Amino acid sequence: MRAEISFGKSLVGILFVGLAAAGCTTTPKPATTAAKTKTTQVQPAKVTFNYTAKDRDCLKRAMYFESQHSDEDGYLAVGTVVMNRLTSGAYPPSICGVVAQEKQFAPGVMTREVKPQAEPQLATAADAILLKGARHPAVKDAMFFHTEGLKFPYNNMHYVTVAGGNAFYEKRDSNGTLQTPPPLPSYEVAMNYVPGESMLPPQFEALIPSAVPVPLPAPDPMATASTAPMQITAPVTAPEPSAGPEPGIRIAIPTPRPAYDSVMLRGDIPANGG
């Protein structure tokens, strides 16, 4: 009997201790993971230069006549100098302007004949520069070159490479500082092809609100449809919405902008020769 009582007490004690232990046990909460922050890399804005089919032809001409009709490596080296000058801001703001600048490139570069057999390689080199941003890696920031083998007494000619029969150099002072405005690296340049000669789209044909009726002046009885000139007045302030236009008010119609050879989103720097 005592043994049964003792066994019962032991069993109750075990159950009590187990319940107490179960009551004190807390389920560990999963560690909070640090919130993942997504970092968005902002792409730097590129400087856009427009070019036409004529500019592409000017680039090919410079590469052809200045590299002694050599090879694609020589073409790319001269083409890199053209693009370095264009993007430096110190030279004309178009490819044709750079190539045609007086006493800078080979005589007759704009007028002499390019041999048809050279066209495939020239086209490949020009498209690599304009469409893919290709540059000759050894030319670096060079904007100048001369025929290989020539010697000059100037101490600011920092030579970087030889290609296509030409020696390419940068102008640097005794401390190694570049003496010309640095050109933009190719990854900061976007070349935008514009068909035709005009580098800008035409302006709106007429800046006239469609909700406002346009009164027309009475025709001149002495003029015919083919000889009557269009009368253009100075711009007028648009009337308030509540009031209609007075009869006989002439509406100014802006004329299209003149054609430009290039557009460059970069500060103007006075052009100079090299």
Residue, then its C-alpha position, 0 to 999 in steps of 0.5 A: m500500500r505504501a509502495e503504491i502511495s509512494f509510486g503515485k506521489s512520484l508519478v504526480g511529481i514527474l507530471f508536475v515537473g514536466l508541465a512546469a518545464a513545458g510552461c517555461t519553454t518559449t519557442p524561439k522566434p526566428a531571427t529577423t533578417a535584415a531588409k535587403t535594400k536594392t541599390t539602383q545604379v544611375q547611368p550617367a547621361k551621355v553627351t549627344f552629337n548628331y551626324t549625317a551621311k555627309d559626316r560619315d563620308c567626311l570621317k571616312r575621307a580623313m581615315y583614308f587620306e591620312s592613313q596612307h590608304s593603310d589598313e583598318d588599324g590605321y583607319l581607326a587611329v585617325g578616326t579616333v583623333v577626329m572623334n577626340r577633337l569633336t568631343s573636346g569642345a575645342y574644335p568645330p562641333s561637327i565631324c565635317g567641320v573638324v575634317a575640313q578645318e583649314k591646314q589641319f588634315a591632308p590637302g584635298v581631303m574633302t575633294r579627292e577620289v576615294k578608291p572603291q576597293a577601300e570602301p568596305q574597310l572604311a565603312t567597317a571602321a566608320d560604323a565601328i566608331l559611330l555605332k559602337g563607340a570604338r576607339h583605337p586604345a593606344v591613341k588615348d587623348a591624342m589629337f595630333f599626328h604626323t608622318e612616322g619618322l619625322k622629328f620636331p624640336y618641340n618638347n610638348m609632343h608626348y607620343v603615344t603610338v604609331a599606326g598607319g604610317n603616322a606617329f600620334y601624340e598628345k600635347r603635354d607640359s613639363n609636368g605631364t599636364l594635358q595642354t588641350p581640353p580633354p576629349l570625352p571617353s567613348y562611353e560618355v558619347a552618344m552618336n545620333y544619326v540624322p538623315g538629310e542635311s538638317m540637324l534639327p527637326p522643323q519647327f511647328e508649322a503654326l503655333i495657333p490654339s485650335a480652340v480659338p478661331v483665326p480671323l483672316p484679313a480681307p483680301d487685297p482686290m488688286a492681288t491674285a492668289s499667286t502674287a499676294p504676299m503673306q503678311i507676318t506680324a509680330p507675335v501677339t499675346a493670346p486672348e483670355p479664355s472668356a473673351g474672343p479675338e477681335p476681328g482682323i487680328r493677325i496671327a504670327i506664324p513662325t518660320p522654320r529654323p535654319a539648318y544646323d550642321s550639328v548639335m552638341l550638348r557641351g559648353d562652347i569652347p573657342a575653336n583653335g587649330g592644332 
